[in-house]
Amino acid sequence: MRRSFLDCICCFCAFRVIANFIRPFLFVKRLFLAVIFSAK
């Protein structure tokens, strides 16, 4: 019971770290696409 709770917290923390790491890349990609479409 307690171990699975800790595993859940670890997964949640890892997910947040990964999300925070990926978010800037998604933002840059969206900005890049916006620039390309506005250039056309």
Beta strands, then each sheet from edge to edge (+ up, - down):
end
